[in-house]
Each structure stands twice: as C-alpha cells, then as structure tokens.
Amino acid sequence: MKIKKQIRDFKSEYGYSYTGILKTLYWWYEIKEHTLELSNDGIGIVPYVYNDAEQYYYTLYMAQMVNNNISAPVNKVEEVEIASPRVRTNPIKLFNLKK
C-alpha cells in the first residue's frame, strides 16, 4: 500500500510516468548498485534521482543514435573563396632624383 501511494503521489505531483519510475529505480539499484537497506520499504528516492536517471538514459539514446549513424543535424559549412593578394609590379618611388 505504501509503494502504491508513493507511485500515485509521484504521478500527480511530479507528472512522472510508470516507466519513468521503473527505469529510475532500475538505474538506482541495478546500475548504480545501491542497496535496499536504507529504502524503508518504499521508493522515496525517486524524486531525488529521477533527473539523473533521465540524463543517463538520454545519454544512452544519443550514443545509440550516433552508433546507428542517425546523428543530430550538423550546421552546414559554407566555403568562401578569397582572392590572393595583389602583388605590385612597379616599386613605390620614395623620392625623385631627377630634380
């Protein structure tokens, strides 16, 4: 009953989904390898670690997209040609010796 009430509260207060809660608990206990001893027979840890678990699963999703060559769109690079500098053929006259 306690866990059922907590799930109902998480859905109404925070807008969490059932799968989000499940994946958060899986991430916390299986992947991060925390123990059940401090849980007091509940799932009260969910609001505290939900965003971290969401970031973990989002990172996995992005890695999968990159591995499948379905990456996010990349900005287009526009190449611009610049003309080479003009070289003067006549040297600059600093002073006139003929006067």
ChimeraX attribute file (.defattr): number of C-alpha atoms within 10 A of each C-alpha:
attribute: neighborCount
match mode: 1-to-1
recipient: residues
	/A:1	7
	/A:2	10
	/A:3	12
	/A:4	11
	/A:5	11
	/A:6	15
	/A:7	20
	/A:8	16
	/A:9	13
	/A:10	18
	/A:11	15
	/A:12	11
	/A:13	9
	/A:14	10
	/A:15	11
	/A:16	17
	/A:17	14
	/A:18	13
	/A:19	9
	/A:20	16
	/A:21	19
	/A:22	12
	/A:23	18
	/A:24	26
	/A:25	19
	/A:26	14
	/A:27	20
	/A:28	19
	/A:29	13
	/A:30	12
	/A:31	11
	/A:32	11
	/A:33	10
	/A:34	12
	/A:35	10
	/A:36	11
	/A:37	7
	/A:38	9
	/A:39	11
	/A:40	8
	/A:41	10
	/A:42	16
	/A:43	17
	/A:44	14
	/A:45	13
	/A:46	21
	/A:47	14
	/A:48	10
	/A:49	14
	/A:50	19
	/A:51	12
	/A:52	14
	/A:53	22
	/A:54	15
	/A:55	11
	/A:56	13
	/A:57	15
	/A:58	12
	/A:59	12
	/A:60	12
	/A:61	12
	/A:62	14
	/A:63	14
	/A:64	13
	/A:65	13
	/A:66	12
	/A:67	10
	/A:68	9
	/A:69	9
	/A:70	11
	/A:71	12
	/A:72	9
	/A:73	6
	/A:74	6
	/A:75	6
	/A:76	6
	/A:77	6
	/A:78	6
	/A:79	6
	/A:80	6
	/A:81	6
	/A:82	6
	/A:83	6
	/A:84	6
	/A:85	6
	/A:86	6
	/A:87	6
	/A:88	7
	/A:89	6
	/A:90	6
	/A:91	6
	/A:92	7
	/A:93	6
	/A:94	6
	/A:95	7
	/A:96	6
	/A:97	5
	/A:98	4
	/A:99	4
